[in-house]
Amino acid sequence: MSQLTDFAHSYPLLSLIRSRDEDGWTEHSETVDGNDSPSNGTDSSQPRVRGSSPLSTEASESSEEDEDTFSFETEAIETRASKKRKTISSPKGTQKKGQKKARPPSSPLWLSSPAKSRRNAHAATPLIIGSERRWKTEDEPDQEPKLFPFEPARTPGPQLDTSKNYTVLELFQLFFSNDVVDTLCSNTNKNAKRRHEQGFKPVSVEEMYNYLSIVIYMGLLNVHTVSDYWVPNRLYGIPFCRTVMTMTRFRAITYSLHMSDPAEDEENDKKKGTADYDRLMRIKPLKDQILDACRAFYHPFQNLSIDERMVHSKARHSLKQYIKSKPYRYGFKLYVLADSRNGYTCDFKVFMSKNPSASGKGESYDAVIDLLNIPHLGTGYHIYVDNYFTSTTLFRDLYKNKLGACGTIRENRVGLTGVQENSMPPRAKRGTIRWLRDGELLFTKWMDARPVIMCTTIHKAFAKEQVQRRKRLEDGTWTTEPVPAPAPIKSYNKYMGGVDLSDSLIKCYSVAQKTIKWYKTFFYHFVDVAVVNSWLMHKDMAVTKNTKPMAQKQFREKLCSQLADIALKGDVQEERDEEQKEQPSEQRVEMQGEKHGEKQDEKQGEEEEEVEVGLLCCPVPTKDPITVALCNKASEGRRQCHLCKHKTIWQCESCKVALCIIPDRNCFRIWHVKKDNDKQDSS
């Protein structure tokens, strides 16, 4: 014992524990043979724990903090002391062969090492800390949540005159109006002037609409290169693009295409590295105009979805992102608000960078709040998001603004309160449901192929809903069986796909082209959004009038034709104005002829004689080739064909009528044959 005393004196902490024993603490001691003995006059009938002495009255009144402070230190010191004691009491060689080593008396069986205790404590850390509520099963009833009445700011649907029949072009011009296209033309012409484009003819509004018709047409018909659209050989032979615009002109507009004022871009570039620098300056004018149109001409229905969208691009730019789970992994990331009913793009926001959020609640929180313009929308909407956006802070704030929310949630989401990690059994059966309610928030765990955790403010925990799941039998065949599912699961699967639906509609006939300019990628995407949104409004208008809507392919085909004919409408109007100007002079000649006693038949005879003398019905160019530049001979002076309404540079020398002369469409011959037949019938 004298050696043990010397050992204890060598460890001051052990001496401290011994000294505290005199004040009411009991020393943890044990005899060599394992028999416990009471100390300090304590009652031996008091319940005792194996390996330790009962605590005195003063010790029981001590704080738990003091016990935790010396728990690990005492265990370590006593373990060393027991090893020393064992060495003294059991010399080497005294242990018999096959006899098990006695456990050190100062190490109880249920106490683990400090390292192991720390690992177990970390593994058992609750998912959401600070709640004493327990998880409940599907057999326990849940209270009905308080749902806000659906009160939209406007009547959901297209904000158009239902009594009017809108053409395909008029619907598209809601997004690309004359003012929008005029701004686009102005900035394109300024950019061409800045780049000193030699021989660049300024782009007009009508010509920009023609350019858009070819861009949309390229989404309908894909070829290997852009030049193949203008190849007049047997394999391709695509006449549409050749009749609208030459390839040289199309490429010239593409190269100079610009959405912002180049002078403002130069001023903005000087601010790089400062807080005033706008990274979206080159797309801002058109982006803002498209967003204003998306919000103004359509009001969404009750169920909305918010998700990420990737605009595919491999341009070298700091805004480009990488998302592994998306079909296009590289591109520009957009936060999109879409109507779950039809996929209409109601609003979107371009992801800038991972800077500190303005609200201090995270980038995903700010994205949802920015997209939900509550005064513009109204109240009572149901928002569906994925686990990137879901948080209790967001859902509570939306609930305060009378908006419901539902979405999957991550287990490690910061700020959760009330959910324990051990809510689901280790090997739960498929369809097992656990739920927990924390005020307006409802957390549900559902075992499918793997556990799915949901958070919602608009559903009950379990409404006896079922889903069909495939199951493999013992003989190798597959069958389906009903599996119980929480109410949030079915609603989430039904309404979360609004953005995905919009992406699929855009992808079917996307007008995107390869380009080295990152802002042109956004230009093509804005065209896609405008076309899809205008088609969705056409469908709703058709349902309102009880008519059959066009498919998207048919809608785009008609839109291409009407955009290509915009410039031709101006030519037809000019021809009509010229005819109206010529008509009064002819009437004056007839009146003068009547005064002089001349007959109208004599005048027609004189005109026929003039035709027989000098003019024949043969095709000639609408403009003199000598006065036209060599590069513009194929397009200069084009007029609308009298029969097919396409553009042509040919006309009849005698009749002065514009007519097509191509292998697929010889309108010149058809028109004169019909004219001769009419003369024979009249005679």
C-alpha positions in Angstrom: 0.0 0.0 0.0 2.9 2.3 0.6 3.8 1.9 -3.1 0.2 2.8 -4.1 0.5 5.9 -1.9 3.7 6.9 -3.6 2.0 6.3 -6.9 -1.0 8.5 -5.9 1.4 11.3 -4.7 3.0 11.2 -8.1 -0.4 12.2 -9.7 -1.7 15.4 -8.2 -5.1 14.9 -9.7 -5.6 11.6 -7.8 -4.5 13.4 -4.6 -7.1 16.1 -5.4 -9.8 13.4 -5.8 -8.7 11.8 -2.5 -8.8 15.2 -0.7 -12.3 15.9 -2.1 -13.4 12.5 -0.6 -12.8 14.0 2.8 -15.4 16.7 2.0 -18.1 14.3 1.1 -16.9 12.5 -2.2 -16.3 8.8 -2.0 -13.2 7.3 -3.5 -13.7 4.8 -6.2 -11.9 1.8 -4.7 -12.1 -1.9 -5.0 -10.4 -4.8 -3.2 -8.2 -7.2 -5.1 -10.6 -10.0 -4.7 -13.5 -7.9 -6.1 -15.5 -7.5 -2.8 -17.0 -4.1 -2.3 -16.7 -2.5 1.2 -18.6 0.6 2.4 -16.5 3.7 3.3 -17.0 6.8 5.3 -19.9 5.4 7.2 -22.3 5.0 4.4 -25.3 2.6 4.7 -24.5 -0.8 3.2 -28.2 -1.4 2.3 -28.2 1.5 -0.2 -28.4 0.3 -3.8 -24.9 0.0 -5.1 -23.4 -0.1 -8.6 -20.9 -2.7 -9.5 -17.4 -1.2 -9.5 -18.1 1.9 -7.5 -19.1 3.1 -4.0 -22.4 4.8 -3.3 -22.3 8.6 -3.3 -22.9 10.4 -0.1 -25.7 13.0 0.5 -23.4 15.8 -0.4 -22.2 14.1 -3.5 -25.8 13.5 -4.7 -26.5 17.2 -4.3 -23.4 18.1 -6.3 -23.8 19.3 -9.9 -23.5 16.9 -12.8 -20.9 19.2 -14.3 -18.4 18.3 -11.6 -19.0 14.6 -12.3 -18.4 15.1 -16.0 -15.3 17.1 -15.4 -13.5 14.3 -13.7 -15.1 11.2 -15.2 -12.5 10.5 -17.9 -9.5 11.7 -15.9 -10.5 9.5 -12.9 -11.0 6.5 -15.2 -7.6 6.9 -16.8 -5.8 7.4 -13.5 -7.5 4.5 -11.8 -6.8 2.3 -14.8 -3.1 3.1 -14.4 -3.3 2.5 -10.7 -4.9 -0.8 -11.1 -2.2 -1.9 -13.5 0.4 -0.9 -10.9 -1.5 -2.8 -8.2 -1.8 -5.8 -10.4 2.0 -5.8 -11.0 2.6 -5.7 -7.2 0.0 -8.3 -6.1 0.5 -10.7 -9.0 4.1 -11.3 -9.9 5.1 -12.6 -13.3 4.4 -16.3 -13.7 1.8 -16.6 -11.0 -1.1 -16.7 -13.5 -2.1 -20.1 -14.5 -2.2 -21.3 -18.1 -5.6 -20.8 -19.7 -6.9 -18.5 -17.0 -8.5 -15.4 -18.2 -7.1 -12.0 -17.2 -9.2 -10.2 -14.7 -10.7 -7.0 -15.8 -9.2 -3.9 -14.1 -11.5 -3.2 -11.1 -11.6 0.5 -12.0 -13.0 -0.1 -15.5 -16.7 -1.1 -15.2 -18.1 -3.3 -18.0 -20.6 -0.8 -19.3 -18.1 2.0 -19.5 -16.4 2.4 -22.9 -13.2 4.2 -23.7 -13.3 7.9 -24.2 -12.6 7.6 -27.9 -15.3 5.1 -28.4 -17.8 7.2 -26.4 -17.1 10.2 -28.6 -17.7 8.2 -31.7 -21.0 6.8 -30.5 -22.1 10.3 -29.4 -21.4 11.7 -32.8 -23.2 8.9 -34.6 -26.2 9.3 -32.4 -26.4 13.0 -32.8 -30.1 13.9 -33.5 -30.9 15.2 -37.0 -32.8 18.1 -35.4 -31.8 19.0 -31.9 -33.9 20.6 -29.2 -37.3 18.9 -29.4 -38.9 16.3 -27.1 -41.6 15.3 -29.6 -41.7 11.8 -30.8 -42.3 10.3 -34.2 -45.7 8.9 -34.8 -47.0 6.1 -37.1 -49.6 6.2 -39.8 -52.1 4.7 -37.3 -52.1 7.8 -35.2 -54.3 10.6 -36.5 -52.9 14.0 -37.6 -54.7 17.3 -37.3 -55.9 19.0 -40.5 -53.5 21.9 -41.4 -54.8 25.4 -41.8 -54.9 26.2 -45.5 -55.2 29.8 -46.8 -57.9 30.5 -49.3 -56.7 30.9 -52.9 -56.9 34.6 -53.7 -54.9 35.4 -56.8 -54.2 39.0 -57.8 -55.7 38.4 -61.2 -57.8 35.7 -62.9 -55.5 32.7 -63.6 -54.7 32.1 -67.2 -53.9 34.3 -70.3 -54.5 38.0 -69.7 -55.9 38.6 -73.2 -59.2 39.5 -74.8 -61.2 36.3 -75.0 -63.4 37.7 -77.7 -60.6 38.3 -80.1 -59.0 35.7 -82.4 -55.2 36.0 -82.0 -53.0 34.8 -84.7 -49.8 32.9 -84.1 -47.7 35.9 -85.0 -49.7 38.2 -82.6 -49.1 35.8 -79.7 -45.4 35.7 -80.4 -45.3 39.5 -80.7 -46.5 39.8 -77.1 -42.9 38.9 -76.2 -41.0 40.2 -79.3 -43.0 43.3 -79.9 -42.1 46.0 -82.4 -40.5 48.0 -79.7 -38.4 45.0 -78.5 -37.3 44.2 -82.0 -36.5 47.9 -82.7 -34.2 48.0 -79.7 -32.6 44.8 -80.8 -32.0 46.2 -84.3 -30.7 49.5 -83.0 -28.1 47.8 -80.8 -27.1 45.4 -83.6 -26.5 48.2 -86.0 -24.4 50.1 -83.4 -22.4 47.0 -82.8 -21.8 46.5 -86.5 -20.7 50.1 -86.7 -18.4 49.7 -83.7 -16.8 46.6 -85.3 -16.4 48.5 -88.6 -18.3 45.9 -90.6 -17.6 46.7 -94.3 -20.8 46.9 -96.4 -23.1 46.1 -93.6 -26.6 47.2 -94.4 -28.6 48.4 -91.3 -31.1 45.9 -90.0 -34.7 46.9 -90.1 -37.6 45.6 -87.9 -39.1 43.6 -90.8 -35.7 42.0 -91.6 -35.1 41.1 -87.9 -38.5 39.3 -88.0 -37.3 37.5 -91.1 -34.1 36.6 -89.2 -36.2 35.2 -86.3 -38.2 33.1 -88.7 -35.1 31.3 -90.0 -33.8 30.9 -86.4 -37.1 29.2 -85.3 -37.1 27.1 -88.6 -33.7 25.8 -87.7 -35.1 24.3 -84.6 -37.7 22.4 -86.6 -35.2 21.0 -89.2 -31.7 20.1 -88.1 -28.8 19.8 -90.5 -25.1 19.4 -90.1 -24.0 23.0 -90.7 -25.8 26.2 -91.2 -24.7 26.5 -94.8 -26.7 23.3 -95.6 -30.0 25.3 -95.3 -29.0 27.3 -98.4 -27.5 24.4 -100.6 -29.8 24.1 -103.6 -28.8 20.5 -104.5 -30.8 17.4 -104.6 -29.9 16.0 -101.2 -30.9 19.1 -99.2 -32.9 21.5 -101.5 -34.4 23.5 -98.6 -36.1 26.4 -100.3 -37.5 28.2 -97.3 -34.3 29.9 -96.1 -33.3 30.9 -99.6 -36.7 32.6 -100.2 -36.5 34.6 -96.9 -32.9 35.7 -96.7 -29.5 35.0 -98.3 -26.9 33.1 -96.3 -24.5 36.0 -96.4 -27.0 38.3 -94.9 -28.0 35.8 -92.2 -24.4 35.4 -91.2 -23.8 39.1 -91.1 -26.8 39.7 -88.8 -25.7 36.7 -86.6 -22.1 38.1 -86.2 -23.3 41.6 -85.3 -26.3 40.6 -83.1 -26.2 42.5 -79.9 -28.9 43.0 -77.2 -27.3 45.9 -75.3 -25.9 49.3 -76.2 -22.2 48.9 -77.0 -21.4 52.3 -75.5 -23.0 51.2 -72.2 -21.0 48.0 -72.3 -17.8 49.9 -72.6 -18.7 52.0 -69.6 -19.7 48.9 -67.6 -16.4 47.1 -68.5 -14.5 49.9 -66.9 -16.2 49.0 -63.5 -14.8 45.5 -63.4 -13.7 44.5 -59.9 -16.1 47.0 -58.3 -19.6 46.6 -56.8 -21.1 48.7 -59.6 -20.1 46.2 -62.3 -23.1 44.5 -63.9 -22.2 41.0 -65.1 -25.5 40.7 -67.0 -25.3 44.0 -68.9 -25.1 42.4 -72.3 -28.4 40.5 -71.9 -30.2 42.9 -69.5 -32.4 44.8 -72.1 -33.9 41.8 -73.7 -34.0 39.8 -70.5 -36.0 42.5 -68.7 -38.4 42.8 -71.6 -39.0 39.1 -71.9 -39.6 38.9 -68.1 -42.1 41.8 -68.2 -44.0 40.0 -70.9 -44.0 36.7 -69.0 -45.5 38.3 -66.0 -47.9 40.7 -67.7 -49.8 38.4 -70.2 -50.3 35.3 -68.0 -51.2 34.7 -64.4 -50.4 31.2 -62.9 -52.7 28.8 -61.3 -52.5 27.7 -57.7 -49.7 25.1 -57.9 -46.2 26.4 -58.7 -42.8 24.7 -58.8 -39.3 26.2 -58.4 -36.3 24.4 -59.7 -32.9 24.9 -61.5 -32.5 25.1 -65.2 -29.3 24.7 -67.2 -28.9 26.7 -70.4 -26.4 24.6 -72.2 -23.1 26.3 -73.0 -19.4 25.6 -73.0 -18.3 29.2 -73.3 -15.5 30.3 -71.1 -17.2 32.6 -68.7 -17.3 33.0 -64.9 -21.1 32.5 -64.8 -20.9 29.0 -66.2 -21.8 26.3 -63.7 -21.5 22.5 -63.4 -24.4 20.4 -62.1 -23.9 16.7 -62.3 -27.6 15.7 -62.0 -28.8 17.8 -65.0 -29.0 16.5 -68.6 -26.7 19.4 -69.6 -24.0 19.5 -67.0 -22.3 22.6 -68.2 -24.0 25.9 -68.8 -25.6 28.9 -67.2 -27.9 28.1 -64.2 -31.3 29.8 -63.9 -33.8 29.7 -61.0 -37.2 29.2 -62.7 -40.7 29.7 -61.4 -43.1 27.6 -63.5 -46.8 26.8 -63.5 -47.1 23.1 -62.6 -50.3 22.9 -64.7 -48.7 23.4 -68.1 -45.1 24.4 -67.7 -45.5 28.1 -68.4 -42.3 30.0 -67.4 -43.6 32.7 -65.1 -40.3 34.1 -63.9 -36.6 33.3 -63.8 -33.4 34.6 -62.3 -29.9 34.1 -63.6 -27.5 32.6 -61.0 -24.6 34.9 -60.5 -22.2 33.4 -58.0 -21.9 32.0 -54.5 -21.6 35.3 -52.8 -23.0 35.9 -49.3 -26.8 36.2 -49.5 -28.4 39.5 -49.1 -30.8 38.3 -46.3 -28.1 36.2 -44.6 -30.3 33.1 -44.9 -28.7 31.5 -47.9 -28.6 31.7 -51.7 -31.5 29.2 -52.1 -33.7 31.2 -49.7 -33.1 34.5 -51.6 -33.8 32.8 -54.9 -37.3 31.6 -53.8 -38.2 35.0 -52.2 -37.1 36.9 -55.3 -39.1 34.7 -57.7 -42.3 34.9 -55.6 -43.4 38.4 -56.1 -46.2 38.1 -53.6 -48.1 41.4 -54.4 -48.1 40.4 -58.0 -49.2 36.8 -57.4 -51.6 36.9 -54.5 -52.1 34.5 -51.6 -53.0 30.9 -51.2 -50.5 29.5 -53.6 -48.8 26.2 -53.1 -45.0 26.2 -53.8 -43.2 22.9 -54.5 -39.4 22.8 -54.3 -36.6 20.2 -54.0 -34.2 19.6 -51.2 -31.8 22.4 -52.5 -34.4 25.0 -51.5 -36.3 23.4 -48.6 -35.6 24.8 -45.1 -37.7 25.4 -42.1 -36.9 29.1 -42.2 -38.1 29.5 -45.7 -41.3 27.5 -45.1 -42.2 29.5 -42.0 -41.6 32.8 -43.7 -43.8 31.7 -46.7 -46.5 30.6 -44.2 -46.4 34.0 -42.7 -47.1 35.5 -46.1 -50.0 33.1 -46.6 -48.2 30.8 -49.0 -48.0 27.0 -48.6 -44.9 25.0 -49.4 -43.9 21.4 -49.8 -40.6 19.7 -50.7 -38.1 17.1 -49.9 -35.6 18.0 -47.2 -32.0 17.0 -46.5 -31.1 15.4 -43.2 -28.2 17.7 -42.6 -30.1 20.9 -43.3 -29.0 23.6 -40.8 -31.7 25.1 -38.6 -34.1 22.1 -38.2 -35.7 21.5 -34.8 -37.6 18.5 -33.7 -36.8 15.5 -35.8 -34.7 12.6 -34.5 -32.5 10.4 -36.6 -33.7 7.1 -35.2 -37.3 7.7 -36.2 -37.3 4.9 -38.8 -36.6 1.2 -37.9 -33.3 -0.1 -39.2 -34.9 -2.5 -41.7 -38.3 -1.0 -42.2 -40.7 -2.5 -44.6 -41.5 -0.6 -47.8 -44.4 1.7 -47.1 -43.5 2.4 -43.5 -44.5 5.9 -42.5 -43.3 8.1 -39.6 -44.4 11.7 -39.1 -43.9 14.5 -36.7 -45.6 17.9 -36.5 -43.9 21.0 -35.2 -46.6 23.8 -35.4 -47.4 24.5 -39.0 -44.5 22.3 -40.2 -45.0 18.6 -40.9 -42.1 16.2 -41.3 -42.7 12.8 -42.8 -40.4 9.9 -43.4 -41.5 7.2 -45.9 -39.6 4.1 -46.8 -39.6 3.5 -50.5 -36.5 2.0 -52.2 -34.8 4.2 -49.6 -36.0 6.7 -46.9 -37.7 9.9 -48.2 -38.0 12.8 -45.9 -40.6 15.5 -46.7 -41.5 18.9 -45.1 -44.8 20.6 -45.8 -47.2 23.1 -44.5 -50.2 22.2 -46.7 -50.8 18.4 -46.0 -51.8 16.0 -43.4 -49.4 13.2 -42.5 -51.4 10.3 -43.9 -54.7 10.3 -45.8 -54.7 6.6 -46.7 -53.1 7.3 -50.1 -51.5 4.5 -52.0 -48.9 4.2 -54.8 -48.2 1.3 -57.1 -44.7 -0.3 -56.8 -43.2 -3.2 -58.7 -42.2 -6.3 -56.7 -40.2 -9.3 -57.9 -41.7 -12.7 -56.9 -39.7 -15.8 -56.0 -40.2 -17.3 -59.5 -38.5 -14.3 -61.1 -41.6 -12.6 -62.4 -42.7 -9.0 -61.6 -45.9 -7.8 -60.2 -47.3 -4.5 -58.8 -48.7 -4.0 -55.3 -50.2 -1.0 -53.6 -48.0 0.7 -51.0 -49.2 3.2 -48.5 -47.7 6.7 -49.0 -47.9 10.0 -47.1 -50.1 12.7 -48.6 -47.1 15.0 -49.4 -45.5 12.3 -51.6 -48.3 12.2 -54.1 -48.8 15.9 -54.3 -45.0 16.4 -54.7 -44.8 13.9 -57.6 -47.8 15.6 -59.3 -46.9 19.2 -59.0 -43.1 19.4 -58.8 -42.5 18.8 -62.5 -43.5 22.2 -63.8 -39.9 23.3 -64.6 -39.1 19.9 -66.0 -42.1 20.1 -68.3 -41.0 23.5 -69.5 -37.5 22.2 -70.1 -38.9 19.3 -72.2 -41.1 21.6 -74.3 -38.1 23.8 -75.0 -35.8 20.9 -75.8 -38.1 19.4 -78.4 -37.5 22.2 -81.0 -34.8 24.2 -79.4 -33.3 27.0 -81.6 -30.0 26.9 -79.7 -26.9 27.1 -81.9 -23.2 26.8 -81.3 -21.7 30.2 -80.5 -18.6 31.5 -78.9 -20.4 34.5 -77.4 -22.1 33.7 -74.1 -24.8 36.4 -74.5 -26.0 34.9 -77.8 -26.7 31.7 -75.9 -29.2 33.6 -73.8 -30.7 35.2 -76.9 -31.6 31.8 -78.3 -33.0 30.7 -74.9 -35.2 33.8 -74.8 -36.5 33.0 -78.2 -37.3 29.5 -77.0 -39.1 30.8 -73.9 -41.1 33.2 -76.0 -42.2 30.6 -78.4 -43.2 28.0 -75.8 -45.1 30.5 -73.6 -47.0 31.9 -76.6 -48.0 28.3 -77.7 -49.2 27.6 -74.1 -51.3 30.7 -74.2 -52.7 29.6 -77.6 -53.7 26.3 -76.0 -55.6 28.0 -73.2 -57.3 30.4 -75.5 -58.4 27.4 -77.7 -59.8 25.6 -74.7 -61.7 28.7 -73.7 -63.3 29.0 -77.2 -63.9 25.2 -77.4 -61.7 24.8 -80.4 -58.9 22.3 -81.1 -55.4 23.8 -80.4 -52.4 23.3 -82.6 -49.5 21.1 -81.7 -46.3 22.8 -80.9 -44.7 21.7 -84.2 -47.6 23.0 -86.2 -47.6 26.2 -84.2 -43.9 26.8 -84.9 -44.4 26.1 -88.6 -47.1 28.6 -89.0 -45.1 31.1 -86.9 -42.1 30.7 -89.3 -44.3 31.4 -92.3 -45.9 34.5 -90.8 -42.6 35.9 -89.6 -41.2 35.5 -93.1 -44.1 37.3 -94.7 -44.0 40.4 -92.5 -41.8 42.2 -95.0 -44.0 41.0 -97.8 -47.0 42.6 -96.2 -45.3 46.0 -96.6 -44.6 45.4 -100.3 -48.3 44.4 -100.9 -49.4 47.6 -99.1 -47.1 49.7 -101.3 -48.5 48.1 -104.4 -52.1 48.8 -103.3 -51.2 52.4 -102.5 -49.7 52.8 -106.0 -52.9 51.3 -107.6 -55.0 53.8 -105.6 -52.9 56.7 -106.8 -53.2 55.5 -110.4 -56.9 55.0 -110.3 -58.0 58.7 -110.2 -55.8 59.6 -113.3 -57.5 56.8 -115.3 -60.9 58.1 -114.2 -59.9 61.6 -115.4 -58.8 60.3 -118.8 -62.2 58.4 -119.2 -64.1 61.6 -118.3 -62.1 63.6 -120.8 -62.7 60.9 -123.4 -66.4 61.1 -122.8 -66.4 64.8 -123.2 -64.7 64.5 -126.6 -67.0 61.7 -127.6 -64.4 58.9 -127.4 -65.3 55.3 -126.5 -63.6 53.2 -123.8 -63.3 50.3 -126.3 -61.0 52.5 -128.5 -58.7 53.0 -125.5 -58.5 49.2 -124.8 -57.6 48.7 -128.4 -54.8 51.1 -128.2 -53.4 49.3 -125.2 -53.6 45.9 -127.0 -51.7 47.4 -129.9 -48.9 48.6 -127.6 -48.6 45.1 -126.1 -48.4 43.5 -129.6 -45.7 46.0 -130.7 -43.2 46.1 -127.9 -43.9 43.9 -124.8 -44.0 40.1 -124.5 -45.0 37.8 -121.6 -41.5 36.8 -120.6 -39.7 36.7 -117.2 -37.5 39.6 -116.4 -35.8 40.7 -113.1 -37.8 43.1 -110.9 -34.8 45.4 -110.8 -32.2 46.2 -113.5 -29.2 44.0 -112.9 -26.9 46.7 -114.0 -27.9 48.9 -111.0 -27.6 46.2 -108.5 -24.4 45.1 -106.7 -23.0 41.7 -107.5 -23.5 40.4 -103.9 -27.2 41.5 -103.8 -28.4 40.2 -107.2 -30.1 37.2 -105.6 -32.2 39.3 -103.2 -32.4 42.9 -104.4 -35.9 44.0 -105.5 -37.8 41.0 -104.3 -41.6 41.1 -104.4 -44.4 38.9 -103.3 -45.4 36.2 -105.8 -48.9 36.8 -107.1 -49.9 33.1 -106.6 -47.8 31.5 -103.8 -47.1 34.7 -101.8 -43.4 33.9 -101.5 -40.7 36.3 -102.4 -39.2 36.4 -105.9 -37.0 38.6 -108.0 -38.9 37.7 -111.3 -41.8 39.3 -112.9 -43.6 39.2 -116.3 -42.3 41.9 -118.6 -45.7 42.5 -120.1 -48.1 42.0 -117.2 -45.8 43.5 -114.6 -46.9 40.8 -112.2 -44.3 39.2 -109.8 -44.2 35.4 -110.3 -41.9 32.6 -109.1 -39.7 30.6 -111.5 -38.1 27.7 -109.7 -38.3 23.9 -110.5 -40.6 23.2 -107.5 -42.9 26.2 -108.1 -43.3 27.6 -111.6 -45.9 30.2 -110.9 -45.1 32.1 -114.1 -46.4 29.3 -116.3 -49.4 28.5 -114.1 -50.6 32.1 -114.0 -50.4 32.7 -117.8 -52.1 29.4 -118.6 -54.9 30.4 -116.3 -55.0 33.8 -117.8 -55.3 32.4 -121.4 -58.1 30.0 -120.3 -60.0 32.9 -118.7 -59.8 34.9 -122.0 -61.1 31.9 -124.0 -64.0 31.4 -121.6 -64.9 35.1 -121.8 -64.8 35.1 -125.6 
